[in-house]
Amino acid sequence: MKTERIYVFKRFERFWHWCQAALIIVMGVTGFEVHGTYTLLGYEQALTVHMNAAWILIWLWVFAIFWHFTTGEWRQYIPTTDKLFAMMGYYLTGIFNNAPHPFHPTRSRKHNPLQRLAYLSVKLLINPAIWVSGLLLMYYAKWGDWGIASMLSLPVVAFIHIMAAFAMVLFFVVHVYVITTGVTPLAQLKAMITGYEDVEAEETEPAGAD
């Protein structure tokens, strides 16, 4: 079938995506060192880098949330059952049998239904858990001043932060794998670099600009 090259991912989306990926990698590497998994930078330097990266990521997330709501791009994450089971079947068996991909992105539907669920879970569950637990750990010395010391347990907050970190690492690994399941192994990676993606002509919409 004839394909057409359309503009799917805007400049800010690509900037936000790659900055977030870099910061998550930095925080993962330094976070597990702070946890005592290995020694690379040294505890003090790893902690400093981890905290600075955390603040940058928090502000990036805040700005990204503002951008999504002001541009209407938040609609990209609304769950849908359209082609949901087709995508599940594709990832379970179809991909290994060279079956045609059941979903083709457009500017108004950039993510398949499984991606929508995964991204929404990250935004509503994993990110808030990392935010809240991380900030509580960062300001542990202030718990008494804030009157919350008797309501919180340091081991529990630390456990939540670590579990959220593992969930983020798992999402990151799965995300990297899913990137390779496009029309070609590098097609989706190229789309997130250039903004353009090749899709079946009958699925296209008029391309727009930023």
Backbone torsions as a table, in degrees:
resi	resn	phi	psi	omega
1	MET	NA	144.8	-179.4
2	LYS	-64.6	138.5	178.6
3	THR	-112.9	157.7	179.4
4	GLU	-135.5	142.4	-178.9
5	ARG	-90.8	118.5	-178.8
6	ILE	-122.8	156.9	-179.8
7	TYR	-88.1	111.5	-174.0
8	VAL	-106.8	-50.0	-172.8
9	PHE	-104.0	121.3	-178.3
10	LYS	-72.6	166.7	-176.7
11	ARG	-57.6	-45.2	-178.0
12	PHE	-65.6	-37.2	178.3
13	GLU	-59.5	-42.9	-179.4
14	ARG	-69.7	-41.8	177.1
15	PHE	-60.3	-47.3	-178.9
16	TRP	-63.6	-42.5	-178.8
17	HIS	-61.2	-50.3	-175.3
18	TRP	-73.4	-35.9	176.4
19	CYS	-65.2	-43.2	178.6
20	GLN	-62.2	-43.0	179.5
21	ALA	-61.1	-45.2	-179.7
22	ALA	-63.2	-43.0	-178.5
23	LEU	-68.1	-37.1	178.4
24	ILE	-64.8	-40.0	177.2
25	ILE	-62.8	-47.0	179.6
26	VAL	-60.3	-45.2	-178.7
27	MET	-68.3	-34.8	177.4
28	GLY	-65.4	-46.6	-179.1
29	VAL	-63.3	-48.5	-178.1
30	THR	-73.4	-34.4	-178.8
31	GLY	-63.8	-44.2	179.8
32	PHE	-71.1	-25.7	173.8
33	GLU	-71.1	-41.9	176.1
34	VAL	-59.6	-35.2	179.3
35	HIS	-71.2	-13.4	177.6
36	GLY	95.8	14.2	-178.1
37	THR	-68.7	-36.3	179.8
38	TYR	-159.5	176.4	177.2
39	THR	-122.2	122.4	-180.0
40	LEU	-129.8	-59.4	179.0
41	LEU	-97.9	-18.6	-170.2
42	GLY	99.3	145.8	-171.8
43	TYR	-55.8	-51.2	-174.4
44	GLU	-62.2	-46.6	-179.0
45	GLN	-68.4	-39.5	178.5
46	ALA	-61.9	-41.3	179.3
47	LEU	-64.8	-41.9	179.1
48	THR	-62.7	-47.3	179.3
49	VAL	-63.1	-41.2	-179.3
50	HIS	-61.3	-45.5	-178.2
51	MET	-69.0	-40.5	178.6
52	ASN	-65.3	-42.3	177.8
53	ALA	-63.9	-35.9	179.4
54	ALA	-61.9	-45.2	179.9
55	TRP	-64.9	-41.3	178.3
56	ILE	-62.3	-42.9	-179.3
57	LEU	-66.8	-39.2	178.5
58	ILE	-60.8	-46.6	-180.0
59	TRP	-67.4	-34.0	175.9
60	LEU	-64.4	-43.3	177.8
61	TRP	-62.6	-42.7	179.5
62	VAL	-60.3	-46.3	179.9
63	PHE	-66.0	-37.9	179.3
64	ALA	-65.3	-39.7	177.1
65	ILE	-62.0	-44.1	177.8
66	PHE	-59.8	-44.8	-179.4
67	TRP	-63.3	-43.7	-178.6
68	HIS	-62.3	-39.0	-177.4
69	PHE	-78.4	-35.4	-179.1
70	THR	-75.7	-25.3	179.6
71	THR	-96.8	-11.3	-177.6
72	GLY	83.8	3.4	-178.3
73	GLU	-70.5	-10.5	176.8
74	TRP	-60.8	-23.0	179.5
75	ARG	-65.6	-19.3	179.2
76	GLN	-63.8	-18.5	-175.2
77	TYR	-105.0	6.0	177.8
78	ILE	-69.0	124.3	-178.8
79	PRO	-60.6	147.5	177.3
80	THR	-146.9	149.9	176.7
81	THR	-96.7	-3.8	179.4
82	ASP	-62.9	116.5	-179.7
83	LYS	66.9	14.3	-179.5
84	LEU	-62.3	-50.5	-177.8
85	PHE	-72.0	-29.3	175.7
86	ALA	-64.9	-39.7	178.4
87	MET	-68.9	-38.3	177.7
88	MET	-62.2	-43.9	178.3
89	GLY	-64.7	-35.7	-180.0
90	TYR	-65.6	-46.0	-178.9
91	TYR	-70.0	-30.1	-178.2
92	LEU	-78.5	-44.5	-175.5
93	THR	-133.8	-39.5	-173.2
94	GLY	-57.6	-39.1	-177.6
95	ILE	-63.0	-27.4	-179.3
96	PHE	-86.8	-9.1	-179.7
97	ASN	-112.4	15.4	-178.7
98	ASN	58.0	33.5	177.8
99	ALA	-71.3	151.0	178.3
100	PRO	-65.3	143.8	179.7
101	HIS	-68.2	126.3	-175.7
102	PRO	-75.8	-8.6	-176.7
103	PHE	-129.4	136.5	176.8
104	HIS	-128.0	123.9	-174.6
105	PRO	-70.3	150.0	171.0
106	THR	-133.7	176.2	-179.6
107	ARG	-65.9	-29.4	-179.3
108	SER	-91.6	-13.2	178.2
109	ARG	-137.5	81.2	-174.1
110	LYS	-83.0	-26.7	-173.8
111	HIS	-118.3	138.3	176.3
112	ASN	-71.8	166.0	-173.6
113	PRO	-58.9	-33.7	177.4
114	LEU	-71.1	-38.2	176.6
115	GLN	-63.5	-40.5	178.7
116	ARG	-58.8	-45.1	179.5
117	LEU	-64.5	-41.6	-179.1
118	ALA	-65.4	-47.7	-178.7
119	TYR	-65.9	-39.0	179.0
120	LEU	-65.2	-38.6	178.0
121	SER	-63.7	-40.6	177.8
122	VAL	-62.4	-45.8	-175.3
123	LYS	-71.2	-33.5	-175.3
124	LEU	-97.7	-20.8	-176.1
125	LEU	-118.1	-60.6	-173.8
126	ILE	-68.1	-50.4	-178.7
127	ASN	-58.6	-49.6	178.3
128	PRO	-60.5	-37.3	179.1
129	ALA	-63.4	-41.5	178.2
130	ILE	-68.0	-43.8	179.3
131	TRP	-56.4	-59.2	-172.3
132	VAL	-65.2	-49.8	-178.6
133	SER	-65.2	-39.1	179.8
134	GLY	-64.7	-43.5	179.4
135	LEU	-67.4	-36.3	177.1
136	LEU	-65.0	-40.1	177.6
137	LEU	-67.9	-38.6	-179.1
138	MET	-63.3	-35.3	-177.4
139	TYR	-113.1	36.8	-179.8
140	TYR	-56.4	-37.7	-178.7
141	ALA	-64.8	-17.3	-177.8
142	LYS	-94.2	-4.1	-176.3
143	TRP	-55.9	-42.0	-179.8
144	GLY	-63.0	-43.9	179.7
145	ASP	-64.6	-32.9	-178.2
146	TRP	-85.5	-6.5	178.6
147	GLY	73.8	26.3	-178.3
148	ILE	-116.5	2.4	-176.7
149	ALA	-60.2	-36.7	-178.3
150	SER	-77.7	-14.3	-177.2
151	MET	-97.1	-14.8	-175.0
152	LEU	-119.9	153.6	176.2
153	SER	-119.3	124.8	-178.9
154	LEU	-57.6	-46.1	178.6
155	PRO	-60.4	-37.2	-179.5
156	VAL	-68.2	-45.2	179.1
157	VAL	-62.3	-42.4	178.6
158	ALA	-63.8	-39.5	179.2
159	PHE	-63.6	-42.9	178.8
160	ILE	-61.6	-41.9	-179.3
161	HIS	-64.0	-43.0	-179.8
162	ILE	-66.7	-42.0	179.1
163	MET	-65.0	-39.3	177.1
164	ALA	-65.3	-36.7	177.7
165	ALA	-65.2	-43.0	177.2
166	PHE	-62.6	-39.1	178.7
167	ALA	-63.9	-38.9	178.2
168	MET	-67.1	-40.8	177.6
169	VAL	-62.6	-42.8	178.3
170	LEU	-61.6	-45.5	177.6
171	PHE	-59.8	-41.7	-178.3
172	PHE	-61.8	-46.0	-179.3
173	VAL	-63.6	-46.2	179.7
174	VAL	-63.9	-39.7	179.7
175	HIS	-60.9	-44.2	178.8
176	VAL	-62.2	-40.2	178.7
177	TYR	-64.6	-45.8	-177.0
178	VAL	-62.9	-30.5	177.7
179	ILE	-54.6	-32.7	-175.8
180	THR	-83.4	2.2	-175.6
181	THR	-99.1	19.2	179.1
182	GLY	-80.2	-161.9	179.1
183	VAL	-56.9	-40.8	170.9
184	THR	-129.3	161.1	-178.0
185	PRO	-57.1	-25.9	-177.3
186	LEU	-108.6	2.5	-175.0
187	ALA	-60.4	-47.3	-177.8
188	GLN	-72.0	-32.1	175.9
189	LEU	-64.8	-43.9	178.8
190	LYS	-63.6	-37.0	-179.9
191	ALA	-63.4	-36.8	180.0
192	MET	-78.7	-10.0	175.2
193	ILE	-93.8	-46.1	-176.2
194	THR	-93.8	-25.2	-175.6
195	GLY	93.0	-13.2	-177.1
196	TYR	-103.8	145.2	178.3
197	GLU	-138.8	143.2	177.7
198	ASP	-87.4	123.2	-179.5
199	VAL	-132.1	164.7	177.7
200	GLU	-64.8	136.5	-172.0
201	ALA	-56.3	-36.9	-177.3
202	GLU	-70.8	-13.7	-179.1
203	GLU	-98.3	-3.5	-171.4
204	THR	-78.4	160.6	171.8
205	GLU	-125.8	161.4	178.3
206	PRO	-57.3	132.8	180.0
207	ALA	-74.7	144.4	178.0
208	GLY	-121.7	-179.8	179.2
209	ALA	-112.9	170.5	178.5
210	ASP	-63.8	NA	NA
